Amino acid sequence: MSGDRISRLITTTARKAGKQFGEAKRAYRSARIQHGLPTDDAGRAKIVCRRYAEKRTANIDGQGRPACFEAGHPDCEGCAEDVREGRVETW
């Protein structure tokens, strides 16, 4: 192998590894932010709404409440508790 071919091989391999590392880092950060729940491409958690029994995506705040959370509603309160405890239904 010539020096130029080896250099290109090393450069190409390093770029691929860097790209894979960046993708893994973004996926980890997104999962961590969304309490380890499965997420869509925009990073929103994929949950099943207890109140309306439907699949939806929602951002989860620091207290484990989906963006659609309504304080005082028993289904919403139960959903937030399930998110915090890692037992919410997902898809």
DRENMI-282669 format. One record per residue: residue number from 1; residue in three letters; x, y, z of N, C-alpha, C, O in turn. Coordinates in steps of 0.05 Angstrom, whole numbers, m for minus. Example, Ala and Ser with C-alpha at 12.3 -4.5 7.8 and 13.67 -1.06 7.14 Angstrom:
// residues 2
SITE   paba   mardo     n.xx     n.yy     n.zz    ca.xx    ca.yy    ca.zz     c.xx     c.yy     c.zz     o.xx     o.yy     o.zz
SITE      1     Ala      264     m114      156      246      m90      156      264      m66      156      285      m66      169
SITE      2     Ser      257      m45      142      273      m21      143      258        1      157      268       23      161
//
This chain:
// residues 91
SITE   paba   mardo     n.xx     n.yy     n.zz    ca.xx    ca.yy    ca.zz     c.xx     c.yy     c.zz     o.xx     o.yy     o.zz
SITE      1     Met       17      m24        0        0        0        0       18       25        0       38       26       14
SITE      2     Ser        9       44      m16       24       69      m17       17       86        8       m3       82       21
SITE      3     Gly       34      105       13       30      123       36        4      139       34       m9      144       54
SITE      4     Asp       m3      147        9      m28      163        5      m52      146       11      m72      155       22
SITE      5     Arg      m52      121        3      m75      103        7      m78       97       37     m101       97       47
SITE      6     Ile      m57       93       51      m58       89       80      m68      113       94      m85      111      112
SITE      7     Ser      m59      136       86      m68      162       98      m98      165       94     m112      173      112
SITE      8     Arg     m108      160       69     m136      162       63     m153      142       80     m174      149       90
SITE      9     Leu     m142      118       82     m156       98       98     m159      106      127     m180      103      139
SITE     10     Ile     m137      116      138     m137      125      166     m156      149      169     m172      149      189
SITE     11     Thr     m156      168      151     m173      191      153     m202      183      150     m219      193      166
SITE     12     Thr     m209      166      131     m236      157      127     m246      142      152     m269      146      161
SITE     13     Thr     m230      124      163     m237      109      186     m242      127      210     m261      123      225
SITE     14     Ala     m225      146      214     m227      165      236     m253      182      233     m266      187      253
SITE     15     Arg     m260      190      209     m284      206      205     m309      189      212     m327      199      225
SITE     16     Lys     m309      164      203     m332      146      209     m335      142      239     m357      143      249
SITE     17     Ala     m312      138      252     m313      133      281     m323      158      295     m339      157      314
SITE     18     Gly     m314      182      287     m324      207      298     m353      211      294     m367      220      312
SITE     19     Lys     m363      204      270     m392      207      264     m408      188      282     m429      197      293
SITE     20     Gln     m400      163      284     m414      144      301     m414      153      330     m434      150      344
SITE     21     Phe     m391      163      339     m390      173      367     m409      196      371     m423      196      392
SITE     22     Gly     m411      215      353     m429      237      355     m458      228      356     m474      238      371
SITE     23     Glu     m465      209      339     m493      198      338     m499      184      365     m521      187      375
SITE     24     Ala     m481      169      375     m485      155      400     m488      175      423     m505      171      441
SITE     25     Lys     m472      195      423     m473      216      444     m500      230      444     m512      235      465
SITE     26     Arg     m509      238      420     m535      251      417     m558      233      427     m576      242      440
SITE     27     Ala     m557      207      419     m577      188      427     m577      185      458     m599      184      470
SITE     28     Tyr     m554      183      470     m552      181      499     m563      205      513     m578      203      532
SITE     29     Arg     m555      229      503     m564      254      515     m595      256      513     m608      264      532
SITE     30     Ser     m606      249      490     m635      250      487     m649      231      506     m669      238      518
SITE     31     Ala     m639      207      508     m651      187      525     m649      196      554     m668      192      570
SITE     32     Arg     m627      207      562     m623      216      589     m642      239      596     m654      239      618
SITE     33     Ile     m646      257      578     m664      280      582     m693      270      585     m708      281      600
SITE     34     Gln     m700      250      569     m727      240      569     m731      216      588     m748      199      583
SITE     35     His     m716      215      610     m719      195      631     m716      166      620     m728      148      630
SITE     36     Gly     m698      163      600     m693      136      590     m716      124      574     m715      100      569
SITE     37     Leu     m735      140      566     m758      130      551     m751      130      521     m734      146      513
SITE     38     Pro     m764      113      505     m759      114      476     m768      142      466     m787      153      475
SITE     39     Thr     m753      152      446     m759      179      435     m762      178      405     m753      160      392
SITE     40     Asp     m774      200      395     m777      203      366     m752      218      356     m734      223      372
SITE     41     Asp     m751      225      330     m728      239      319     m724      266      331     m701      276      330
SITE     42     Ala     m745      278      342     m742      305      354     m735      303      383     m732      324      397
SITE     43     Gly     m732      279      394     m724      276      422     m747      276      442     m742      277      466
SITE     44     Arg     m771      274      432     m795      273      450     m800      245      458     m797      226      442
SITE     45     Ala     m808      240      483     m814      214      493     m839      203      480     m858      217      475
SITE     46     Lys     m838      177      473     m861      163      462     m876      149      484     m867      129      495
SITE     47     Ile     m898      161      492     m914      150      515     m943      145      506     m952      155      485
SITE     48     Val     m957      129      522     m985      125      517    m1000      141      539     m996      136      563
SITE     49     Cys    m1016      160      530    m1031      178      548    m1051      162      564    m1068      148      552
SITE     50     Arg    m1050      164      590    m1069      150      607    m1097      164      606    m1117      151      608
SITE     51     Arg    m1097      189      602    m1122      205      602    m1139      199      577    m1163      195      579
SITE     52     Tyr    m1125      199      554    m1140      195      529    m1135      168      515    m1145      163      494
SITE     53     Ala    m1119      151      528    m1112      124      517    m1103      126      488    m1114      112      471
SITE     54     Glu    m1083      143      483    m1073      146      456    m1042      149      456    m1031      158      476
SITE     55     Lys    m1030      140      434    m1001      144      432     m996      173      427    m1010      186      411
SITE     56     Arg     m975      183      440     m967      211      435     m937      215      441     m925      198      455
SITE     57     Thr     m926      236      431     m899      243      438     m900      269      454     m916      286      449
SITE     58     Ala     m883      270      474     m883      294      492     m856      298      504     m841      279      510
SITE     59     Asn     m848      323      507     m824      329      522     m830      324      552     m853      329      561
SITE     60     Ile     m810      315      567     m813      309      595     m797      330      610     m773      333      604
SITE     61     Asp     m809      343      630     m794      363      645     m777      350      666     m777      326      669
SITE     62     Gly     m762      366      681     m744      356      701     m757      342      724     m744      328      739
SITE     63     Gln     m783      345      727     m798      332      749     m813      308      739     m830      297      753
SITE     64     Gly     m807      299      714     m820      275      703     m848      279      693     m864      260      692
SITE     65     Arg     m855      304      686     m883      309      676     m882      314      646     m866      331      637
SITE     66     Pro     m899      300      631     m901      305      602     m911      334      597     m925      345      615
SITE     67     Ala     m905      345      574     m914      372      567     m945      375      568     m955      396      573
SITE     68     Cys     m959      353      564     m988      353      565    m1000      351      593    m1024      350      596
SITE     69     Phe     m983      349      613     m991      345      641    m1010      367      650    m1006      391      646
SITE     70     Glu    m1032      359      664    m1051      378      676    m1052      372      706    m1061      351      714
SITE     71     Ala    m1042      391      722    m1041      387      751    m1068      382      762    m1088      394      754
SITE     72     Gly    m1070      363      780    m1096      357      793    m1112      335      779    m1130      324      792
SITE     73     His    m1107      330      754    m1122      309      740    m1110      282      748    m1086      278      745
SITE     74     Pro    m1127      263      757    m1116      238      767    m1101      222      747    m1080      210      753
SITE     75     Asp    m1110      222      722    m1095      207      701    m1068      220      696    m1048      206      693
SITE     76     Cys    m1067      246      695    m1042      261      690    m1023      257      714     m999      253      710
SITE     77     Glu    m1033      258      738    m1017      254      762    m1005      226      762     m981      222      768
SITE     78     Gly    m1021      206      755    m1012      178      753     m991      174      732     m972      159      735
SITE     79     Cys     m995      187      709     m976      186      687     m949      197      695     m929      184      690
SITE     80     Ala     m949      220      707     m924      232      716     m910      214      736     m885      211      735
SITE     81     Glu     m925      202      754     m913      184      774     m901      160      759     m879      151      766
SITE     82     Asp     m915      149      739     m905      126      724     m879      134      709     m861      118      707
SITE     83     Val     m878      158      697     m854      167      683     m831      168      703     m809      158      696
SITE     84     Arg     m835      180      726     m813      182      746     m803      155      755     m779      151      761
SITE     85     Glu     m821      135      757     m814      109      766     m806       90      744     m800       67      749
SITE     86     Gly     m807      100      719     m798       84      696     m817       62      688     m808       42      677
SITE     87     Arg     m843       65      694     m862       43      687     m884       53      669     m904       39      666
SITE     88     Val     m881       76      656     m901       86      638     m902       69      613     m882       60      604
SITE     89     Glu     m926       66      601     m929       51      577     m918       67      554     m924       91      551
SITE     90     Thr     m901       55      537     m889       68      514     m895       53      489     m907       31      489
SITE     91     Trp     m887       64      467     m890       51      441     m865       55      424     m864       45      402
//
